[in-house]
């Protein structure tokens, strides 16, 4: 039976699952070897050196938990055997995994780097991690065969995603799936021939394939082929459902299926694809804007767009939600505590994916701290989220189901972005048993700044994090399973509460 994270509240205390049925393993969070942090090698890239200069070795053993993924650890270049092993070991001491890209434009270089690193990763028993973004680009490749066609037989494209993207008719791109799949199969075959596996593979597939946002709905309304397929007066809801199901199918056929056919244990996923409650999405990507045709739910100045849960049809084996400080978020809300504007929105996303994702599917969350103005005008009145609140958010994400983080940022921000996340990731390893086996006790998100509580239950114990966005630090009672527990204020700390004594 597949148990969703939200089901803890229903199952706790029943004959099926007992709160006293599991015990913490003594000494589980034993210390890892603490090593010298001054590591340099002239053969390593500047990005790798930036990671090493801004992180420290883990104090607690990571066990079998997922590594931390960070953008500057993608494509470190081909090393000689000894240097590759040293590089992998040094990053692994910090919990960080190296990712190598598959790229059809640079096949020889991709294989030379990827295979050499993968062999050492296999030798050391580490994850072989792959980035497959370039393989999936592009279903909409500018070919006139992919265009919309109006009632007069004229081809046209939707340019609402930017002049560089010739977005066409979703009903005209089925023929593109074979080329994309063959690219994926080519690299899979090369790794298979070398006796290698793929343990983690992701894509950042965004502005391509069927999409329902921006001007896509209006463009399809003018397309004779779309109207023939959907009906003359199709609704946005029907359009969205169809588009999302088509998008999921293309991801499955061209990406997840060929990977899992050869490597059935692989973690496969895509940026922004994750189980959700089929309600609304709380964020807009940098290339997206609200269109009047889209149904939404209002929350102060926010317009949360109607969303469709296409994740089950993708074949993906991990969830990849996005929790970024998009600049628009700041002005959606009027909280005087400006940190809570960011915190509130991003915790809504984390809670949605946490409660909607089966326990068997890891959640690898894309995160970012510095305010993102890409596609927007720089606004000096938008105040940056504090580093302290950002790290508190990361803790609450872990206690609501996130398994590990994937840090994206621009190169200039690598030092801060990597350091902030790795500090939380490193500290969290002391609670490894909770992270692996605990069940979240709440997904509540307060509509006003106040007290935020998250926790993981394991046996008779609960790991709690309390963050206060106010000055009244009085004790509070919350329901955890079938019992109420009292949670005290503890600045910047996690608390272990024994439910037997409560």
Helices and strands as residue ranges (DSSP letters): G 5-7, H 8-11, H 46-53, E 69-70, G 71-73, H 81-93, E 99-101, G 104-106, H 107-124, E 129-131, G 133-136, G 144-146, E 148-149, E 155-156, G 170-172, G 174-176, H 177-193, E 200-203, H 216-221, H 224-230, H 236-251, I 252-256, H 257-262, E 267-270, E 280-281, E 296-299, E 302-306, G 311-313, E 318-319, E 322-323, H 327-332, H 338-356, E 362-367, H 387-398, E 404-407, G 411-413, H 414-428, G 429-431, H 432-437, E 439-440, E 451-458, E 461-468, E 476-480, E 483-487, E 494-498
